Amino acid sequence: MHIEKKAGDSLQIGELNQRITFQALAVLTNENGFEAESWIAYKEIWAKAENLHGREYFEAAAVHAENTLKFTIRYLDSINTTMRILFKGKLYNITSIDNIKYKNKFIEIKALGVEDGN
């Protein structure tokens, strides 16, 4: 099955073969009764994960964001840039979300890798 992609290329449905987890920052009450912020799993889905290449890579390198990955997922309207992505044990802050051609079919997300402990 072929599906339309941003630059007019076709995307094989089987390319959405990586599991990613969206995490959202939530305010929870701890055991002492105080509110504390904590990252919680929001939604786990299938995605296509790619390194940036060509012009995208050089643009990212210009702003010291070489550790950026591009994720393509099926359309999901509840995702926003306050969330982060857990992929293969590493965390990525979402830097941009593109509803490809505004068709509400697929979303391309660029996310910057974060250092451990952040």
N, C-alpha and C positions, 0 to 999 in steps of 0.2 A: 504494500500500500504506500503510495506517494502522497505527501502532504506539502502544501506550499510553504516556502521559506522566504525570509526577508529579501534576499537579493534575487529572487526568482528561481533559485536553485530548488531542487526537490530534496525533501528530508524523508528518509525511510523511518517508519514508525519504530522499527527495531533499534534505531539509534538512541532512543530514549531508554538507555540500558544501565544507567547509574542511579543508585538510591541517594537522595539528598534529604536532609531534614531542615525545615525552616524552624527557627527558634524566635520566640518573641520575649521581650522584656516584660516581666510582670511584677507587681508589687504584692508580696506575700507577707503574712504575719508569721514571725518566727516563734520558737518555743517560749520566748520571754515576753511575748505579746507586742513586740515592736515590728513595725513594717520594714521590710527589706526588699530590695530589687533582686530578682533572680531570673536567669534565662530558662525558659521552659520550652519543651518540644511543642510546636504548633501543628505541623503537618509534615508527613513523610511522603515523598512522591518520586516518580521516575523522571529522570532528566538526561539530557545530552550534555556532557561536560567537555569543554575544550579550552586549551591554552589560547591566548591571543597570538595572532601572527600578522605579519605584514604591517600595514599602516597602523592598525589598532595597537600592536605591540609597541611600536615606536612612539605613538602618542602617549601611551601609558608610561613608558620609560621616561619621557620628558618631564613627567610630574612624579617620578619615583614610585610608580604603581605597577612595576613589572610583575608583581605577584597577583595579578588579576586573572580570574577565570571567567569564562562565559558559559552560562547555563541556559539551555533551551528547555522549556517545560510547556505542558498543555496550559491553556489559559486558566488563570486562577485570580479572581478579582480581589481577593483579600490579602494579597502579598503587598508589602510596602517597604520603603527604604529604612524603616526603623528596625527591621528584622535582620537576622543573620542566617547563614547557611552552614550546616555541619556536613562536610563531605570528606569521606575517607579519613576520619579522625581529626580533620583540621577545620578551623573556623574561618568564615569569610563574611565580611561586612558588605551588604548590598550597596553598590554605588549608583546603579541605574537600572531601570526597568523599562523595557520597550514592548508594548503591545504590538506585535508585528503587523504592520499595515492596518492597524485598528480593526482587525477582523475578529477579535476575541476568540482566536483559535490557539495561538501560541504566544509565549512571552520569552523574550531574550533578556537575561539578567547578567549584568556584570558585577562581580563581587571581588573585593580585595582581601587577600589573606591577612589575618591578624596574628600577632606574636602570641605565644603561649601566655596564659594568665590574664589576657585582656578580654 
